[in-house]
Amino acid sequence: MTGKERRQQLLDVARALFAEKGFDGTSIEEIAHRAGVSKPVVYEHFGGKEGVYAVVVDREMRNLLDLVVNALSAGHPRDLLEQAARALLDYIDNSTDGFRVLVRDSPIASTSGTFSSLLNDIASQVEHILGLQFSAKGYDPKLAPLYSQALVGMVAVAGQWWLEVRKPKKEEVAAHLVNLAWNGLSHLEHKPRLYTTK
């Protein structure tokens, strides 16, 4: 096995273990054992558990962000919403281990490399699109960040739930998410207020 092939094998093994057991529940010994190598081989490639974890998380974050950003490239706003929801659900379906790794709390002490930071990156993309739409329809574009966080959060949390239950079918989940979001957005009040007071 070449060095590149060995590195990929170690990443694949580590990804599966982190998804199954989390960062704290996974050891270098177990990664090495499942890969059929000695611990020094893992250290040689990644320097330690934090190193291999950081590479796994970075790759998964780039994969998911690329999928969602590519889905937001063009089209009617409703189509963009549908494409983004489907992109996230497709990622969850096709890269289940990767998604499980991302949604766990990151042990790495930084503001990047967490699922929360990834959602913020995606929300930034959505924010730009919503800002343009808000301006065109007479809504305050300064509220686009709030709405983009709400939309991305709704899809992400529903995706986490769907990962465990897998019912209804992925396309139906996407359709319901788009239904809620789009119909909610189409009937926005210009100056919303709470109806109950303390």
Solvent accessible surface area in square Angstrom, and as a share of the most:
residue,aa,sasa,rsa
1,M,143,0.64
2,T,80,0.46
3,G,49,0.47
4,K,170,0.72
5,E,95,0.43
6,R,57,0.21
7,R,78,0.29
8,Q,77,0.34
9,Q,47,0.21
10,L,0,0.00
11,L,6,0.03
12,D,77,0.40
13,V,27,0.15
14,A,0,0.00
15,R,63,0.23
16,A,35,0.28
17,L,0,0.00
18,F,1,0.00
19,A,3,0.03
20,E,102,0.46
21,K,82,0.35
22,G,5,0.05
23,F,26,0.11
24,D,131,0.68
25,G,44,0.42
26,T,3,0.02
27,S,42,0.27
28,I,12,0.06
29,E,92,0.41
30,E,38,0.17
31,I,0,0.00
32,A,3,0.02
33,H,149,0.66
34,R,114,0.41
35,A,8,0.06
36,G,67,0.64
37,V,27,0.15
38,S,61,0.40
39,K,77,0.33
40,P,87,0.55
41,V,40,0.23
42,V,0,0.00
43,Y,100,0.38
44,E,140,0.63
45,H,44,0.20
46,F,23,0.09
47,G,62,0.60
48,G,7,0.07
49,K,38,0.16
50,E,103,0.46
51,G,23,0.22
52,V,0,0.00
53,Y,5,0.02
54,A,42,0.32
55,V,36,0.21
56,V,4,0.02
57,V,6,0.04
58,D,69,0.36
59,R,82,0.30
60,E,9,0.04
61,M,23,0.10
62,R,131,0.48
63,N,76,0.39
64,L,0,0.00
65,L,44,0.22
66,D,81,0.42
67,L,79,0.39
68,V,4,0.02
69,V,48,0.28
70,N,107,0.55
71,A,18,0.14
72,L,20,0.10
73,S,92,0.59
74,A,71,0.55
75,G,52,0.50
76,H,103,0.46
77,P,32,0.20
78,R,87,0.32
79,D,61,0.31
80,L,13,0.07
81,L,24,0.12
82,E,58,0.26
83,Q,72,0.32
84,A,16,0.12
85,A,1,0.01
86,R,107,0.39
87,A,11,0.09
88,L,10,0.05
89,L,0,0.00
90,D,48,0.25
91,Y,4,0.02
92,I,0,0.00
93,D,53,0.27
94,N,118,0.60
95,S,26,0.17
96,T,33,0.19
97,D,50,0.26
98,G,0,0.00
99,F,0,0.00
100,R,74,0.27
101,V,1,0.01
102,L,4,0.02
103,V,40,0.23
104,R,95,0.35
105,D,137,0.71
106,S,26,0.17
107,P,58,0.36
108,I,57,0.29
109,A,108,0.84
110,S,57,0.37
111,T,131,0.76
112,S,71,0.46
113,G,21,0.20
114,T,34,0.20
115,F,23,0.09
116,S,71,0.46
117,S,21,0.13
118,L,1,0.00
119,L,31,0.15
120,N,69,0.35
121,D,63,0.33
122,I,8,0.04
123,A,1,0.01
124,S,62,0.40
125,Q,78,0.34
126,V,18,0.11
127,E,60,0.27
128,H,121,0.54
129,I,36,0.18
130,L,17,0.08
131,G,13,0.13
132,L,105,0.52
133,Q,54,0.24
134,F,10,0.04
135,S,66,0.43
136,A,86,0.67
137,K,130,0.55
138,G,55,0.53
139,Y,40,0.15
140,D,68,0.35
141,P,64,0.40
142,K,168,0.71
143,L,71,0.36
144,A,2,0.01
145,P,53,0.33
146,L,113,0.56
147,Y,46,0.17
148,S,0,0.00
149,Q,85,0.38
150,A,61,0.47
151,L,20,0.10
152,V,16,0.09
153,G,24,0.23
154,M,48,0.21
155,V,12,0.07
156,A,1,0.00
157,V,99,0.57
158,A,23,0.17
159,G,0,0.00
160,Q,62,0.27
161,W,130,0.45
162,W,9,0.03
163,L,9,0.04
164,E,116,0.52
165,V,65,0.37
166,R,87,0.32
167,K,151,0.64
168,P,49,0.31
169,K,156,0.66
170,K,35,0.15
171,E,92,0.41
172,E,81,0.36
173,V,9,0.05
174,A,3,0.03
175,A,59,0.46
176,H,109,0.49
177,L,17,0.08
178,V,2,0.01
179,N,73,0.37
180,L,116,0.58
181,A,7,0.05
182,W,59,0.21
183,N,73,0.38
184,G,40,0.39
185,L,32,0.16
186,S,59,0.38
187,H,141,0.63
188,L,37,0.18
189,E,88,0.39
190,H,112,0.50
191,K,177,0.75
192,P,82,0.52
193,R,158,0.58
194,L,155,0.77
195,Y,154,0.58
196,T,115,0.67
197,T,128,0.75
198,K,250,1.06
